[in-house]
């Protein structure tokens, strides 16, 4: 995960953005949510116009962060796909000639595969 600049916090934000924030029902109700963050003309307002402005600004900042996360994750995913393809080529070559490998080569191949698995788990 480190080689892709992917942290658990970033990945969790990506999952939230993808599974919750981009849900069709939530996206269709965005304009209603923004309207609720505007001060109304009723006398029953419990909040000052400054508090409404602050809430609206925080919401817009959150919306911008979700957009940034979506873009950054696409870049990260492209890097992961590229490296994964390169690793498949490296792994396929020894596999084709596996019958001709000696014990030392098999041992090195196993170490390499263990390193790949560890990298993917980080």
N, C-alpha and C positions, 0 to 999 in steps of 0.2 A: 504494500500500500504506500510505503514511503516513496518509492521510485515514481509513483504517479501523483505525488502530493495529495494523497487521499487520506483523510483522517476519519475517525469514527464519527466525529461531530459533523463533518461535511457530508459523509454518507447518510447519516440520519436525517440531515436537512434535505438532502436529495430525495430520500424516501418520502418524507413529509410533503415535499413539493409535488412529487409525482402521484402519490396515492391519495392525499387529502386535498391539498390546495388546488390542484388541477382537476379535481372532480367536477363533472359537468354541473351538478346542482350548485356547488359553491361558486363556480365561475358565472353562472347565470344570475346569482343573487348579489354579485359584486356591486352593482349600481344601487341596490337597496341598502347595502351595508354603508356605502359612501354617503347616501342620503341620511342615514341615521346618525352619521358623524357630523352633520351640519346642525347648527343651532336652529331651533324652530321658533316661530313667532308666538307660541303659546306662553302663557304666564307660569306654567308649571315646570319650567326648566330648573333642574337641580344644579346645573353646571353653567359656568360662565362661558362666553364666547371664546375666551383664550383657551379654556380646557378643551372645547370642541376642536379648536384649531390644532392644539397639541395632539389630540387623539387622531385627527385626520392625517397629520404629518407622520405620526408613528405608523399608521396603517400604510401610507404611501411608501415609506421607507421599507416596511416589511414586504410589500409587493415588489419593490425593486430588488430586494435581496433574493426573493424567490426566483425572479427572472435571471439574476446573475448566477444563482446556483444551477439553474437549468442549463445555461450556456457553458459554465465551467465543467459541469459533469459530462456534457457532450464531448468536450475536448479530452477530458480524462478517459472517457470510454473509448475514444478513437485511439489514444495511445495504448490502452490495454489491448485492444483488438490487434493493433499493429505488432506489438511485442508477442502476443499470443501466436500470431501467424509465424513470426520468425522462429519461435521456440518449437513449433510443430515441425518445421523444416529440419531443424537441428536434431530433433528426436527421431524423425523418420529415417534419416540416413543410416544411423547405426542399426536401426531395427531391420533394415533390408538385408544387412550382412551379419545378422546376429549369430549365425552358425559358425562363422569364421573368426569370431572374437575370442581373444584369449582371456584368462581369468583377470588379469590386471585391467584390461579394457572394460570388462563387465563391472568390476568394482568401481571404476571411475564413472561409468554411466549411472550406476545406482546412486553415487554421491551427487551427481549432477541433478538427477531426478528429485532427490530429497531436497536439494537447495531450491529447485523450482516450486515444489510444494510449499516449502516454508515461506518463500516470497509471496506466494498467492494468499497465504493465510495471514500475512502481516497487514 
